[in-house]
Amino acid sequence: MQIGKRKIGSSYPPVVIAEIGINHEGSLETAFEMVDAAARAGAEIIKHQTHVVEDEMSDAAKKVIPGNADVSIYEIMERCALNEEEETKLKEYVESKGLIFISTPFSRAAADRLERMNVSAYKIGSGECNNYPLIEHIAKFGKPMIVSTGMNDIKSVKKTVAIMEKYHVEYALLHCTNLYPTKPEYIRLGAMTELQEAFPNAVIGLSDHSLNNNACLAATAVGACILERHFTDSKYRPGPDIACSMDPAELSALIQGSNEIFKMRGGSKKALAEEQVTIDFAFATVVAIKDIKKGETFSMDNLWVKRPGTGEIRAEFLNDCLGKAATRDIPSGEHLKKSDI
């Protein structure tokens, strides 16, 4: 898939999405500061969360308190949401840094706002993965969609994929565990592999809520093409997602580490041409351990294997030499040639 000018898939280094989300606590100035920090750390994509609270939640949400907070989800989002003018300024600021702005719409009104803002792609949160009316509303825009699949099984995700394929949009599926923070034993990278097997046309990745980069780095090793973590410029800021957010140093390390691990993927079990310099000294080849006369029979008494590996006959072929005759005089210590047999 491609978002803006960034190509994403197994043939390209993983893209790291720095999710500012609601870490700015409703302050556009703070959001700008976080964008600056992410840009300095090497970010390519900045992700926001678009909340139009009255369209997103009913009054019943005022009584629902998330596990990582002590006030209702309604109050959190009402406090942290940017209005359309502010979010447009945020998008423009992100793009002025040469970065890509995407966001997660949590309602139809939020999706329509982002479409008016002409975002290049949509990020779907795990909670909206099975919100098929909203998925279809967004898919109709025809733009790439990155869908987190936490709290959903393969059967549920299949319905989402069917909608996206109906509208011929490019899409990615991110495995996710929606616990804040996520313990290592709840990461379950096997689920990411399961997604890849079930949806071979999808770009696969990980949206992570653990406390360090280990899960994302491990996911890269098993094929993740997209890595998403919450981001903050300082872990001393307030906010429900700060605890599981990476800071600039961690973001930089994740970008560098995932790029290195990407280069490690694949390959086949054979010697590299570049290893010849090591083969030359590390391998053993057949050598005379006594002076051998022409016509003399080779045996374990006059042949053995020693370094370096520059001789013509490798150690594995020693037994093939035994019982055969020397075609010339061979001094002790000389490595045999094939013409010596």
N, C-alpha and C positions, 0 to 999 in steps of 0.2 A: 504494500500500500504506500501511498505518498501523501504527506501532509505538508502543504506549502512546497518548498523545494527539498524537503527531507524525505528520502526514500527509506522505507522501513521493512525489514524482512530478514530472513536467515542469511542472505548474502551481504548484509550490511551490519556495521557495528550497532549494538543495542542503543536505542534512544532512551535517555533518562528524562522522565517527566518530573519536574519540580512543582509539587502542588502547594501553592500558597493557600488555596482553599479559603477558609475563614480565619486564618491565623492573624490577619490584620485587625480583627475585632471591629470591623466597620470603618477603619481609618484609611482613607485613600493615601495619605502621606506615608503611613506605615507600609501599605502595600507597595508604594514606590520604592521604599527603602529595601524591602524584601526582593523586589525585582533587581535592584542594583546589586545586591549581594549574590543573587543567583547568577546574574550575568558574569560577575567577576569570577565565579567558581566554574564557569564553563557551560552553564545550562543552555539547552537548545529550545526546550518547550516549557512554558510557564502555564500551569493550569489553575484556573479559578473555580469558584462555585457560584452559580447564579441562582439567587433565591428571591422569588417574588412571593413573599410569605403568604399573603391572603389567597393566592391561587394554588399554593403548594400544600397548605395544611388547613384542616378544619379546627374549630375551637377545641376539639377533643385533644389535640396535640399539646394544649396548654397544661395537660395533666400527665404527660409522658416525659420522664426524666431519663436521658441516656446514661449508660453505665460509666461514662467518663466525665460526668458533669453532676452538678447539684441543683440545677434549675431546669425547667422544661425545655424541650427541643424548640418549641415555639419562641420562647424568650431568647434562646441563643441565636436563632436565625434572624429574629427581628432586630437584635442588637448588632449582628455582624453583617447583614446584607448591605451591599452597595446598591444605589439606585442606578437607573440606566445611564444617566449622564456621567456618574462617577465610574461606572464599569467601562463605558466607552473610552474615557480618559485613561483608564488602566490599560485597556487593549492598545491604545495608541502609544502609550509609554513603553509597553513591552516591545512593540514592533519598532519603536525608535531605537531600541537597543540591538536590533537585528535578530530578535527572538520570535518564536511562534507563540501566539496566544490561543489557548483553547479553554473551554469551561464546561462544567457539568450543569445542565439545566435540570432543576428538580420539579418542573411543572411545565405545562403547555405555554403559559405566558413567558416563562424564562427562556424556553426554546425559541419562541417567536422573537424575543428581544435579541438573542444571540444571532438569529438569522438577519435581523435588521442591521446588526453590527458587522455582518459578513464574516463570521468566523470561518476558518478553513476546515475545521473538523469539530466533531462533538465527542465529548467523553460522557459515558453513561455510568452512573454509580451503581454499585451492587444492589441497592434498594430499588432501583428502577429497572433492573435487568428483566424482571417479570412483569413490569408495568407495560404490557403489550400495546395498549392504546397510545401511550407516550412514545414508545419505541417506534411505532408506525408513523406517528406525527412527525418525528424527527427524520426517520428514514426517507420520507417523501421529499426532504430537502436535497437528497442525492449526494450528500457530502460524506467523507469517511467518518466512521464511528468506531470508537474504542470503548468496549463494554467490559466493565468489571463484573465478575460472576459470583462474588461471594454470596453465601447463604442460598445458592441455587444448585440444583443437580443437573446432570446432562439432559434429562428429559425437559426440564424447564428452559435450559439454554437453547435447546433445539428449536423451540418456538420463536425465540428472539432471532436466531440465525435465519430461520425461514422468512421472517419479515424483512430482514436486511437483504437477503438474496432476492426476494421478490422485487425490491426496488433497485437492485444492482449496485448497491453501495459497497465500497471497500470497507472491510471491517477487521477489527482485532478483538481477541478475547483475553482478558486478564484474569488469572486465578487470584483469589483474594480471600482472606479470612477477616471477618469484620468484628474483631476484638481489639480493644485499644488500651494498652498495647497487646500485640499477639505474642504468646509464648512460642519458643522454637518448635515444640512438639505439635503445635497447631498450624504450622505453616503448610505442611503437606505438599511438597513439590510433586509427589506422584499425581496429585489432582491436575497439575498443570500439564503433565505428560498425557493424562487421560483426555484433557481438552484437545491436545494436538492430534491424538489418535481419532477422536470422535469428529473433529472438524478440520480435515486436512487442508481446506481452502483458507483457513483463518491464520492471521498473524497471531502468535501467542506470546503472552508476557505475564508479569507478576505485578500486582498492586499490593504493596506491603505496608503493614502497620506495626512491625516489630521495632526493637530499640536500636538496631544497628544495620549495617549494610550486608551482613552475612547472608540473609535470605536472598537478596537480589543478586549477589555474586554467585551463590549456588545455583540460582535459577538460570543465570546466564550460561553456566556450564552445561545445563541440560536443555538449552535451546531458546531461552527467553529472548525476544526481540525488543520488548518494551519493558522498562522498569519504572515503576511509579512509587514515589514516597512523598509524604508531606514535607514541606520545607519551611524553615524559619531562619531569619538572620541572627536570632539570638534565642537560646533556650530559656532565657530568663523572662521572656515575654509571657503574659497571661494567655489563657485560651485552652479549650478542651483537647485540641490536637497537638499541642506543643510537645507533649511527652513523647510522642511517637514520630516527631519530625526530625529530619536531618538538618544540620547546620551547614554553612558554606564549606567547611573543611571536609565534612562527610560527603557532601555532594561532589566536590572535586575528586575525592578518593573513589567514589562510586563510578564516576565517569571514566577515570583512568583505569580502575580495576576491571570494570566490565569490558572495556576496549581490549585490555590484555587477554582476558579470558576468552573473548570472542575469537582472537587469533589462535587460541589453543584448541578450539573445537574442531571436530572432524579429523581427517587424516586417515592413513592406513598403516598397518603394522609391517613396516619394512624399513631398511636403512635409508637414511637421507644421503643424497650426494654430498651434502655438506659435512657428513660424519666421516668421510674418507680420511680426513686428517687424524681422526681418533682411531679409526680402524687400523691405520698404518702402524700404530704403536701398541694398540690394546689387544688385537687378535694374535693368536699363535699360529705358526705355520711349521711344516715338517722340516726338521734339521738333522744333519748327521751329528751323532754324538761320539763317533769314532772315525778314524780314517777308513774310507771304504774304497776297495780296489774295483777296477772295472770287472764286471762279471760276477762280483760278489752278491750274495742274496741279502736283500733287506730283511731285517728282523728287529725285534724290540731291543736287541743288544746294541744295534748301531744306529737306530733312528729314534727320535722322540719329537715332541712339539714344544716350541719356545716362541716367545715374542722376539722381534716385532711381526706384524702382519704383512710385511712387504714381500714375503716369499710367495712362490707361485702355488704351493699346495697347502691349503688350510688344514688345521688340526683335524677336522671332521673326516678327512680323507686318508688319515694315517693308515688305517687297516687295509685300504686298497693298495698301499705300497708294499705291504709285507708279503714275502715270498717271491717277489720279483727281483730281477737282476739290475745292477747298476750298469749304465751304458758308458761310464767314464770313471776315472778316479775322482773321488769326492773327499776333500779334506774335512776333518772334524770341525764342526761349528758353522759349516756352510749350509744355507737353506737350499732344499732340493728344487730343481726345475722339473717340469713335466717331461722334458727331453732326457732327464737323467734315468728314467725308468724304462 
